[in-house]
Amino acid sequence: MVARAEGWRLHAARGRLSASARDAARAMTPGARIEAAIELLDEIRGGTRPADQVIDAYFKRRRYAGSGDRRAISERVYNLLRRRARIDWWIERTGLDGEPDTRRRLIADLALSDKSSPEQTAVLPAT
């Protein structure tokens, strides 16, 4: 950890940032990651291509997403696809009107899997 910090200082002293410092500086916000996951899930649901191909094409079009962002978004999407039946069951059990949409599924997944509080999910972008 100390060597990494020292390396950052050396690069910063020369007016450059190391790769890890650059990635940290331009990381997506949590809300942007959630929005990207919603976009991907909508595209997967509406298309005929397999999920892995849709995700690969999505990130090729958005080069600004760093490796940590790509990993977190992909993990969120695949986890939601695996747990979709369980999430739909929970949504129906709550008695909410209407068919579960992507955003509602994602919020339910945050609440069930990540144990997110209502206050944490209230700040998510409205779509």
C-alpha positions, 0 to 999 in steps of 0.5 A: 500500500505504501509503495502504491502511494509513493508511486502515485506521489512520484507520478503526481510530482511529474504532473502525471497520474498513475493508471490506478489514480487515473481510474479512481479519478474517473470512476462512475458514480453509484447512480451512473452504475445503476443507470448503466445496469438498467440500460443493459437489462432493457437492451437484453430483455428487448433483444435477441442476442445473448446477454454476454454479447450485449454487455460486450457491445455496450462497453465497447461503445462506452470506453470511459467506463473503467475496469472496476465499473465494468466489473460492478455493472456486469456483476449486477446485471448477471446477478439480477438475471439469475435472481429474476424469478425470486425478485418478481415473486417478492415484487408481487408479494408486496402488492405493488400495482403493475408489471415489474419493470427493470427499474423496479426489479433493480431496486428490489435486488438492491433491497434484497441482496445488498440490504440497501435501505429505502434512503439509499434507494431513494437517490437512484436516478428516475427513468 
